[in-house]
């Protein structure tokens, strides 16, 4: 561990080169929040449908986990809440949202639990990055795995409620949970594993590049 650095005081990538204080610091943070929301929006639109699931594969999880690790827990939380707030107001920024399916109505649908998981995962990855986990490929991979768990647990619980509330197809699936897992978990495992591996490599590599530039 670096000299003079406590276990909970590691800087995150978004803080590199920050020396300003007061209004200049707030302006920089506001700019980072805006950029983060834009990045989350673009990532959500890059998607691939996986029928019969109502939740498409997209780069949203990749962006959320990367943003949390790069921004830290506080700035990451402000960014993801800003993103959710815009979505709640009706902005077409979520995966599969549209002019006719947006706002709180969309957020209470099949993807609602995953959106809550995004918030939890952002804070979790930010907290782990504060402990230096983003410096190591192994620790970062484990952090990304934990982040995916934080997304899937509320996502699947809410999706199970949606399926059980009228979407269950007993002719195709043995149970509500069988359909829930078929819609909300199994189609995404390979893609999530690839995204996890890529994200686990990117941040440690970024830190090494920063160290080399400063050497």
Order of alpha helices (4+ residues) and beta strands (2+ residues): alpha-beta-beta-alpha-alpha-alpha-alpha-alpha-alpha
